[in-house]
Amino acid sequence: MRAFYSDQFVLALPAGHRFPMAKYALLREQLVREMPEIELLEAKPVSNGELALVHTPAYIQSVVEGTLSNAAQREIGFPWTPSMVERSRRSAGATVMAARCSLFAGEGVAANLAGGTHHAYAHRGSGFCVFNDAAVAARLMQAEWARSHVQPLRVAIVDLDVHQGNGTAHIFADDPHVFTLSLHGARNFPFAKERSDLDVELPDGCCDDAYLEALDLALDRLDAQFQPGLLIYLAGADPHERDRLGRLSLSFDGLEARDRRVFDWAFQRRVPLAFAMAGGYGRVLEDTVQVQVNTYRVAQAYWRGWQNLTR
């Protein structure tokens, strides 16, 4: 299985900043130790033209040239630096490469060790998200698919970060070829929600059984309403019970069961799947990394299943 990383492009943050930048390198280090069969590859950056499939030219220019206002930087949550731009390009590029690998290279499953920047709108960033990687990947795969197919590529974005994918929902609000599903905390950020194609709001303290029941119903509704040719999965670690920002109470086992349901849904329907890690703010950072490593174990098993199909 191939996974694409960008953690060497570090965004320097002020002391005490609450974003856990170190988690990306820790994840890659743990995968190297525990799952050496995963092929880890450096992500290439997306171009301005690729970003423009989703983001407005004015917003792209303000990010690239460093002319974001102070208010815009506060909304994103990061100070502007050249490294912020490069990291954001590479993080989006990793999801693009994972989607391309999964869809066109016959891999069936591929990953981004970062990504899941679902709070970014077409015209602005928000909530530690500069460019919306899932949206860019979806639009670019549709464009590449159209070169050799008459029917448009239909993409489902299954967002299981604890926070609603508001930027993604807004970007695809009028696009019948992209289905946005978000399972998130009702009282968590963003406090003004957008409308996804399917939103499932969960109460504070939601535990494994209730969460998995809600996910089963959501996947059943997705199946009834939409038949995708590609699934992009945001496997947030922040529903974990010890996450600082999550407010839900899922265990390690519950999150692994969540992952299995999503991968199984895609595999049973032979839908290629690309996944990104999205949020994770564990009080103990190693908890976040362990949730993510567990996701990779599940993914690797389903990747092997895809390879067996092609033999």
Secondary structure, 3 states (H helix, E strand, C coil): CEEEECCCCCCCCCCCCCCCCCHHHHHHHHHHHHCCCCEEEECCCCCHHHHCCCCCHHHHHHHHHCCCCHHHHHHHCCCCCHHHHHHHHHHHHHHHHHHHHHHHCCCCEEEECCCCCCCCCCCCCECCECCCHHHHHHHHHHHHHHCCCCCCCCEEEEECCCCCCHHHHHHCCCCCCEEEEEEEECCCCCCCCCCCCEEEEECCCCCHHHHHHHHHHHHHHHHHHCCCCEEEEECCCCCECCECCCCCCECHHHHHHHHHHHHHHHHHCCCCEEEECCCCCECCHHHHHHHHHHHHHHHHHHHHHHHHHCC
